[in-house]
Amino acid sequence: MLQGRQTWMFENEPKIISSGVVGGPFEAAGNLAEDFDLFFDDIWLEQKSFEQAEQRLLKEACEIAIKKAGLKNTDINFFISGDLLNQIISSSFTARSLEIPFMGIFGACSSSMESLAIGSALVNSNLADYIICGASSHNAAAEKQFRYPTEYGGQKPPTAQWTVTGAGVGIVSNRGKGPKVTAATIGKVIDMGISDPFNMGGAMAPAAVDTIETHFNETHRPLDYYDLIATGDLGEVGYTIARDLFKKHNFNLPLDKYVDCGLLIYKPEQQVFSGGSGCGCSATVTFGHFLNRMKKGELKKILVVATGALLSPLSYQQKETIPCIANAVAIEM
């Protein structure tokens, strides 16, 4: 099962048997609206706080996935999830309401694929029958924690990104039908000395490149093996840097097959600076858009590389640089 130092090969090929994807009003006006299961028409989601709104996003996504699979909450062995808020309260408070045994993770915006990798490993080892894997984020909640409340009206540079208000989950099982999880490569933490919290894409790009190169080196798969390779939320700045790094390393990845979730989710006229970001970015695009394309036969093999900046408000205030990580999961029909 372990291949090389960082890669798991799943011989039982766990399947993503259903998914749930929920978004806010800005995502409803975006480029991938048809791939969401549910939208809310305001960012409060009828809650008293943005933090409670994010919890509702995640709970709704889980309930949709469970209903699609024809299951009940009591059928699910584990719920594995992460988010951006302090002590991952969106995930843990959602687990409180779902009453499903819970494993909380924090990989920042890489949490979606970290959860899918861990869930697939458990199912592959017959340690669970059904696991919900996913992640969430909320634009206003993340802005309040990491930057300034939206009411402050602070200006942002072009390198900044727009946190997705959304949640995406998938149910992984050895039973049923669906796209198969065939491999996962767990990334190393890489810190290039960047300390600007408005340049997440530039900080995360080296970690994404390292994980992608490691994945191909350890799986021995040819560079044209996948129909599509997607990073999580590098945005325009990070995506450009990643492409340049592949060329610098003489790593001849087919760049026409390389995309970024942060560049796919919104329309150009939505003015999201460098692109989308947040745990909900790769989660909604993967469990919605990519899986739908696979089910339509447009894609057969994809590699999703969710990227995360592992800073906190406290580390930034203490003038720390930004360590980053990327986790890759291979999904095949």
Summary of the structure (lengths in Angstrom):
residues: 333
radius of gyration: 18.0
end to end distance: 19.9
largest distance: 51.8
contacts: 1345
relative contact order: 0.20
helix: 41%
strand: 23%
